[in-house]
């Protein structure tokens, strides 16, 4: 790429300062999990939803609460259960005897940051109620369309699929999540820090001390800056090659959709922005490819039986493609 690409052409100082402040505020409460925090910020800049998978007790719910507090927006939590109905999520029409007509009572999905806890514990009928609202930021009930407020971000958590009482999410729904973040257990050093932090301070006190840093108007401004981040045409072709390889791979039963290509492009730009650059590098694309595609591809039964993972396969595909420089 040309040397002049390294000259700063877009003013991203305001965005960078906000990112640094958000990271600092979150680190007051959450120990470690830096990658998850960065991916959540990228999702916010890309207007994309996030699926977080991990065993219970690794701060999935707490992180979503923190993000809502830092952004100065409304927060709603929905606990998905096997008996949850679509109307419990979206809302329902209730008869008003005074007006002698039905009026729409909004469900908990009408908020800014929505945490859906254990999304894979609800049956397919309830999960499918999220299709329209996640993709189009609107809900249609009784023929009337209700628009969502800005910003609108769904953070869904799920337990590993092999755990008791879980349903596998439909492929069409998984495709609507920008990222799937997999959270592992903390290291021994991080666990010691967690214990030291928690022994003296109640968690609610820590949350109360978190400062509000950015407003919805600033989010809109930062999204505009992110869209302007420069990407070389060779790197756009690099993204297309990676995604196309998933469709022609004998180890895969289902490859990634064009939505995945767009997601890698947008998230690579956002990753560059939060790292203080106004241009995309191949490393941005490689780093975003796994969280964007790991939930969008399906391995063949033979590869699953051999113990292969989606992450390994994506990295294997990338390693065989020439990286543009």
N, C-alpha and C positions, 0 to 999 in steps of 0.2 A: 504494500500500500504506500501511497505518497507520504513524504515526510510532513507536508503541511497539514495532514490530518491530526497531527499531535499538537497543533496550536489550538488553544481554547477558543472556540467560536460561539459557544452558547453559554450564557451566564447560569451556572447551576449552583452558585454559592449558597443561595437561600435554601435550596433543596437539600444540599449537603449538611448545612447547619441543623436543619430539622431532623434529618436522619441520625446525626450524631446525638442530638438531644433525646430523641426517642429511644435509641439504644441505651443511653445512660439511665433513663428513667426505668426502662424494663429491667435492666441489670440490678436495680435496687431490690427487685422482688424475685426475679427468676435467675437462678444460677445456671450458667452455661446456656445451651440451646441457641447459640448465636445464629446458626444456619436457619433454624426455624423462624427466628425473628426477622432476619433479612428477607426470607421468602414471603413472609406475611406483608412486609413493607412493599416488596415488588408487586405482589398481588393487588395491593391498594393502589399503586401507581398504574397498574394495567387494567383496573376495573374487573378483576377476575376473582372467582371463588376458590376456596382452598379446602381440601380434604386432608385431615390429619389422622394418621393411623399410629397407634401405639397402645401398649398395655395400660390398664388403669393406673393412675397415680404419677404420671410423668409431666404434670403441669399443662396439659392441653387446654382445659377449661380456663385456668387462671390466666394464661397468655391472652386468650380472646377477650376476657374481661379487662385486662390491662390495656389492650389496644383501643377498646372503646373509650376508656377513661382518658387516654392520652389524646385522642382525636376530638374530644368534646362533642360526642354524638350520642344518640340513644342506643341502648344495648338491650337485646332480648335473648332469652335462653329458652330453647324448646328441648325437653327430654323426650326422645323418641322411645316408644314402648310398643310391644306387639299389638295392643288394643287401640292405638292412636288412629283417629280418623282424619281424612283430609280437611274437614271443617274445623278440627282442633288446631290446625296449622294456619289455614288461609282465612278463616272466619266464616260466618254464616248469616243468612237473612233472618231477622227476628221481627215478629209482628208487633207494631206499636199501636195499642188500642186508642191512644189520644189522637193520633193522626189517621187512624184506620188504614194503615198501609205498612208494608214490610220495609225495614231499614237494615242496612248492612252493618253488622258488628265486626270490626276488624280483628283478625287473629294476630298472634304474636309474630308472624312473619313481617308485619308492617312495622319495621324499625330500620335502623341504619346498619348496625353490625349485629348479625343474628348468629348465635351459637347453637348449632343443632347437635346435641349430645347423643352419641351412639346411634348415628343415622341408620346403621345396618341392623338395628333391632326392630325396626318397623317393617310391616309387609309392603309389597310392591305398590299397592294401591295408594298408600300414604306417601311413599317415596316419589311416585309419579306426579303428585300434586305440586312438586317443586319445579317441574320441567319448565313451565311458562315463566314463573317468577324469576328463576335463575338466568334464563336466556334473555328474556325481553323486559325484565324489571317491571312487570305488571301482573295483575291477577284479574281474571275474568270470572265473575260470579253472576249467575242469572242474566247473562248477556250484557252486563255492565262491566267496563274495564276500569280498574283502579290502579293508578300509577304509584310506584314506590318512591319514597323520598331519596334524595341524594345525600351522602353516598349510600350504596347498598352493597354489602359484602356478607356473603354466607361463609361461615367457618364451620365445617362439619367434622366431627370426630367419629372415628369408628374403631372398634376393637378388631384385632386380627381375626380373619375370617374363620380360623379354626376354633375360635372360642365358642362356648355354649350359647345357643339362642340367637345366632346371627344369621342374617340373610345376605346373599351376595347382591351388590348393587347392579342394576341393569347397565349395559355398556353405554347406552344413550345418555344415561344420567352421569356416569363417570366422565364422559366426554365434556360435560359442562363445567367441570372443575379445571381451573387453570393449572393447579399443582396438586400432587399428592405428596405430602410430607410424611416421612416415616421417622418416628421418634424412638430412639433407643434409650436404654437405661443410662443414668449418669455415670461418669467415671468415679473412682473411689475418692479422688480429691474434691470433685464437685459434690458428692454426697456428704462429705465432711462439712463443706461450706453450707449446704442446705441445713444440716443439723445445727450448726453454729448460729445461723441466721434465725432459725425458728425457735430456738430455746429461750430467747430473750424477748422476742416481739411476736405479737399475735398477727396472723396473716391479714386480717381486716385492717389493722393499723397500718401495715405496709401499703395496702391499696389506697387508703385515705391520703397518704403522703405523696402519692403520685401526682405529678403536675400535668395539667392540660397543655399541650404543646402546639398542635395545629388545628385549624378550623376546616370545615367542609370547603370553604372558598379557597383556602390554600391548597387543599387536595386537588381541586379542579385546576388550579394554576400549575401545580407540579406535574399533573398528567399531561398538560400542554407542553411543558418543557421536555418531558420524557419522549413524547412523540417526535420531537425535533432532533433527538440524538442521531448522529450520523452513522450510517452503516454502508460499507463498501458493497457494490453489486456482487463481488466474488463471495462475500459472506452470506448474502441472500441465497446464492446458488448452493453454498455449503449446507445451509439449513434444508433446502429442498432435497438434496442428495441424501441426507441423514434420514429424513422422514420417508422418502421413496424406498430406501433400503429395507425399511420395516415391512413394506408391502410385498417385497420380493424375497423374503427370507424363509427358507425351508423350516426354520425352528419356530416360526410364528403362525398361529392359526388366524390371528387378526392383527393387521397393521394399524399404524396411526393415521388419523383423518387429516384433511386440510386444516381443520381447526387447530391441530397440533402444530403445524407449520407456523400459523399466525401467532400461536401462543409462545413458541420459541423466539420468534422475531420480537414480539412486544416485551417479553420478559428479559431478553438479552439487552435490549435498550435500557430497560429499567435497572438492570444489574449494573450496567456501565454508569448510569446516573448516580446510583447510591455509592458507587466506588469512586466518584469524583471525576469521571471522564465524560467527555461529550461525544465519544465515538465508541463503537462496538468492536471488541476483539474476538478472535476465535475462541478464546478461553471463556468468554461470556456465554457463547452458544453452547459449548461443551458442558459448562456448569449447569445450564438451564435445561438441557435435553433430557436428563434423567427425571427430575421432578415433574416435567411437563408430560413425558411419555410413559412413565412406569405404570400408570393406571389405564392407559389407552391401548396397550397392546396385550394380546393373550398368547401365551406360549402353547405349543402343541402338547398334548398329553404326554408324549414320549419325553420331551425336554423337561416337563414338570417332574416326571418320575425320576429323571436323572439328577434332579436337585438344582437345576438351573433357576436363576431368578431373572425378572425383567431388567433389573439394574445391570446385571452382568451382560445380558444380551445387548442392551443399548450401548454400553461401553465397548463391547466387542465390535458392533457395527461402526461406531465412530472411529475406532482404531484402524479400520481398513480403508477409511476415506482420507485422501490427501487434504491436509489442513492448509488453506490459503494463507499466505504471508505477504 
